[in-house]
Amino acid sequence: MHAVLRSTALSGLVAFFCSSLTSLASAAAIINRRDAAVSANEWDSVLQGEKGATCAELAVIFARGTFDEGNIGPWVGGPFRDALVKKSSGIKIAVQGVSVDDYPANLAGYVEEGGSSSCASSLGQAVQKYVSHCPDSKVAVWGWSQGAQCAHKAMGQLGSAAPNVVALGVFGDPAGIWQDSVDYPAIPKGTTLLSYCEKTTPDPLCANPTEDFPTDPIAFMTRLRDIWQNVESTHMNDAQKEAVGHIIEQLPKQLLQELGKLAKDISEGHLRRWMLTPQHFWYGIDDSVATAADDLIRVYKDLY
């Protein structure tokens, strides 16, 4: 009986999303992967071994969140990069995003792997290569959302570069709701954890939600879709406003490929993992990135 009910629910969900895709296919703007609002490539000259490439004093690598465009994304990575540049007077900083070729930042990496393993591998390799060319540079590893999970996983893939990593920074870290499924590596000795979670208007992926969500798959996803279609955009920058359209398009499209996992997580009490509400995306809007930039600069200065 339960199998029949689940099959009926999932069939209805497929029909719901298929009809949604027809009206939403043109909703998202396409953002170039090297657009300055969503990408940072300041490690490239070092990683590519260019003659005359200079080393940063503080090299920062950022793993973007699910659905993010570019290699750092418009929601958190771009604003964090801007805040860091503004507050780092006197310190030579280089910011880099995890390769889009290695890390698609899609829903599958989040719900199937508890954070993309290919992202962690790419991030770890980039840090090791950068430090091999710039052994005196200090490195900070950052991530938001699925990117936070990637950053955690990368702590086990730093190799001999681990002593250079002075900070692990995470926004909206979902690791707590995945710890019964994923064994994240320990943070290396000497690496400071900097973690930011919105608790006033709770981010469901790192704080207890105050809003009840339906436990029926169709009703849950209808609710999530409606929230995003009616999201308040007054305080968003232009790249973030464009990104809303991208989420509205990609959310149902990618969920079509993850229906079985959604049903399984609902039955096992893991609905919070799917609560990708706007509150989870606010860290680049509510000044959290400015606080984080101040904290990272403090950690760096405390070394000297």
C-alpha positions in Angstrom: 0.0 0.0 0.0 2.8 2.4 0.9 4.6 1.7 -2.3 1.4 2.4 -4.3 0.9 5.7 -2.5 4.6 6.7 -3.0 4.4 5.8 -6.7 1.2 7.9 -7.1 2.7 10.8 -5.3 5.9 10.8 -7.4 3.9 10.4 -10.7 1.9 13.5 -9.7 5.1 15.3 -8.8 6.6 14.6 -12.3 3.4 15.9 -14.0 3.5 19.0 -11.8 7.1 19.8 -12.7 6.7 19.1 -16.4 3.9 21.6 -16.5 6.0 24.1 -14.5 9.0 23.8 -16.9 6.9 24.9 -19.8 6.2 28.3 -18.3 9.6 28.7 -16.6 12.0 27.7 -19.4 12.8 31.3 -20.3 12.9 32.7 -16.7 16.7 32.7 -16.1 19.2 35.0 -17.5 22.5 33.4 -18.7 25.5 34.8 -16.7 28.9 34.3 -18.3 31.2 32.1 -16.2 33.9 34.8 -16.2 31.6 37.7 -15.4 33.2 39.7 -12.6 29.9 39.7 -10.6 30.0 35.9 -10.3 33.6 34.8 -11.0 37.1 35.3 -9.6 40.2 33.9 -11.3 43.1 35.6 -9.5 45.0 32.4 -8.9 45.1 31.6 -12.6 48.5 33.1 -13.4 50.1 31.1 -10.6 48.2 27.9 -11.3 49.1 28.1 -15.0 52.7 28.7 -14.3 52.9 32.0 -16.1 56.2 33.8 -16.1 56.3 36.7 -13.7 53.2 35.5 -11.8 53.2 37.0 -8.3 52.1 35.3 -5.1 49.5 36.7 -2.8 50.1 37.1 1.0 46.6 35.7 1.6 45.1 33.4 -1.1 41.4 32.7 -0.8 39.5 30.0 -2.7 35.7 29.9 -2.6 33.3 27.1 -3.4 29.9 28.4 -4.5 26.5 27.0 -3.6 23.9 24.9 -5.5 22.5 26.7 -8.6 25.2 29.4 -8.5 26.5 30.7 -11.8 30.2 31.5 -12.5 32.8 30.1 -10.2 32.0 32.0 -7.0 28.3 32.9 -7.7 26.3 36.1 -7.1 24.6 35.3 -3.8 27.6 35.0 -1.4 30.9 34.5 -3.2 30.7 37.8 -5.2 29.7 40.0 -2.2 32.3 38.2 0.0 35.1 38.9 -2.5 34.0 42.6 -2.7 34.0 42.9 1.1 37.3 41.2 1.4 39.0 43.5 -1.1 37.5 46.5 0.6 38.8 45.5 4.0 42.2 44.1 3.1 44.2 47.4 2.8 47.9 46.6 3.0 47.5 42.9 2.4 48.0 41.4 -1.1 44.9 39.2 -1.6 44.0 36.8 -4.5 40.6 35.3 -4.7 39.7 32.2 -6.8 36.6 30.2 -7.4 36.6 26.4 -7.7 36.6 25.4 -11.4 33.2 25.2 -13.0 34.5 22.3 -15.2 35.2 20.2 -12.0 32.2 21.4 -10.0 28.8 22.0 -11.6 27.2 23.1 -8.3 24.1 21.1 -9.2 21.4 19.6 -7.0 22.8 16.0 -7.5 26.1 16.9 -5.8 24.2 18.2 -2.8 21.5 15.6 -2.3 23.4 12.5 -3.5 26.9 13.1 -2.1 26.4 15.5 0.8 28.5 18.0 -1.1 30.3 17.4 -4.4 33.4 15.2 -4.1 34.7 16.4 -7.4 34.6 20.0 -5.9 36.6 18.9 -2.9 39.2 17.2 -5.1 39.5 20.2 -7.4 39.8 22.6 -4.5 42.4 20.5 -2.7 44.5 20.2 -5.9 44.3 23.9 -6.5 45.5 24.7 -3.0 48.4 22.2 -3.3 49.4 23.6 -6.7 49.2 27.2 -5.5 51.3 26.5 -2.4 53.9 24.5 -4.4 54.5 27.8 -6.4 54.0 30.1 -3.4 55.2 28.4 -0.2 55.0 31.6 1.8 51.4 32.3 1.0 48.7 31.8 3.6 45.5 30.2 2.3 41.8 30.5 3.4 39.3 28.0 2.1 35.7 29.2 2.0 32.3 27.9 0.9 28.6 28.5 1.1 25.8 26.0 1.1 27.0 22.9 -0.9 30.2 24.8 -1.3 30.6 24.7 2.5 30.3 20.9 2.4 32.9 20.9 -0.4 35.2 23.0 1.7 34.8 20.6 4.7 35.6 17.6 2.4 38.6 19.4 1.0 40.2 19.5 4.4 41.2 15.9 3.8 42.8 16.6 0.4 45.3 19.4 1.2 48.3 17.1 1.4 51.5 19.0 2.3 49.7 22.3 1.8 47.7 21.8 5.0 50.0 23.9 7.2 49.5 26.9 4.9 45.7 26.8 5.4 44.9 29.3 8.1 41.1 29.4 7.9 38.1 27.3 6.9 35.2 29.7 6.4 31.6 28.6 5.8 28.2 30.3 5.3 25.0 28.5 5.8 26.8 25.2 6.5 24.6 22.2 6.1 27.1 19.8 7.5 25.1 19.4 10.7 22.1 17.9 8.9 24.3 15.6 7.0 26.6 14.3 9.7 24.7 11.1 10.1 25.3 10.3 6.4 28.7 11.9 5.6 32.0 11.6 7.5 33.6 15.0 7.0 37.4 15.1 7.6 38.8 16.8 10.7 39.9 20.4 10.4 43.7 20.5 10.3 45.6 21.7 13.4 46.3 25.5 13.0 43.2 26.1 10.8 40.6 28.4 12.3 37.0 27.6 11.7 34.8 30.7 10.8 31.1 29.8 10.5 28.1 32.0 9.8 24.5 30.9 10.1 21.4 33.2 9.9 19.3 32.4 13.0 17.1 35.5 13.3 15.1 34.7 10.1 16.4 31.1 10.3 18.3 29.5 7.5 16.8 25.9 7.6 20.1 24.3 6.5 22.0 25.4 9.6 19.3 26.5 12.1 16.0 25.1 13.3 13.3 26.4 10.9 10.3 28.3 12.3 8.0 27.6 9.4 6.4 24.2 8.9 6.7 22.7 5.5 4.4 20.0 4.1 5.8 16.4 4.2 4.0 15.4 1.0 6.4 15.7 -1.9 4.0 17.6 -4.2 2.9 20.0 -1.5 6.5 20.6 -0.3 7.8 21.4 -3.8 4.7 23.6 -4.6 5.4 25.5 -1.4 9.1 26.0 -2.3 8.3 27.1 -5.8 5.7 29.6 -4.6 8.2 31.1 -2.1 10.8 31.7 -4.9 8.2 33.1 -7.3 7.2 35.7 -4.7 10.6 36.5 -3.2 11.3 40.1 -2.2 14.1 41.4 -4.4 14.4 45.0 -3.1 17.8 44.5 -1.5 19.3 42.3 -4.2 21.9 43.5 -6.6 21.4 43.0 -10.4 23.3 39.7 -10.5 21.2 38.3 -7.6 17.9 39.4 -9.3 19.0 37.6 -12.4 19.9 34.6 -10.3 16.4 34.3 -8.9 15.2 33.5 -12.5 17.9 30.9 -12.7 16.8 29.2 -9.5 13.1 29.2 -10.6 14.2 27.5 -13.8 16.7 25.0 -12.4 14.9 23.9 -9.2 12.1 22.0 -10.9 14.4 20.9 -13.8 16.9 19.3 -11.5 14.3 17.9 -9.0 12.9 15.8 -11.8 16.1 13.9 -11.7 16.1 13.5 -7.9 12.5 12.4 -7.1 13.5 9.1 -5.6 16.0 10.7 -3.3 13.4 13.3 -2.2 10.9 10.6 -1.3 13.5 8.7 0.6 14.7 11.7 2.6 11.1 12.6 3.5 10.4 9.1 4.7 13.7 9.2 6.8 13.0 12.6 8.4 15.6 14.5 6.3 13.2 17.1 4.8 15.4 20.0 6.1 18.1 19.1 3.6 15.7 20.2 0.8 14.7 23.5 2.4 16.5 25.8 -0.1 14.5 28.8 1.0 15.6 32.5 0.3 16.9 32.7 3.9 19.7 30.4 2.9 20.8 32.8 0.2 20.9 36.0 2.3 24.5 36.0 3.5 25.6 38.4 0.7 22.8 40.8 1.5 22.6 41.0 5.3 26.2 42.1 6.0 27.4 38.6 7.0 30.1 38.8 4.3 31.4 42.0 5.8 31.7 40.4 9.3 33.4 37.4 7.7 35.9 39.5 5.9 36.8 41.3 9.1 37.2 38.0 10.9 39.4 36.5 8.2 41.7 39.6 8.2 41.9 39.4 12.0 43.0 35.7 11.7 45.6 36.6 9.2 47.0 39.5 11.2 47.1 37.5 14.3 49.7 35.3 12.7 52.3 38.1 12.7 
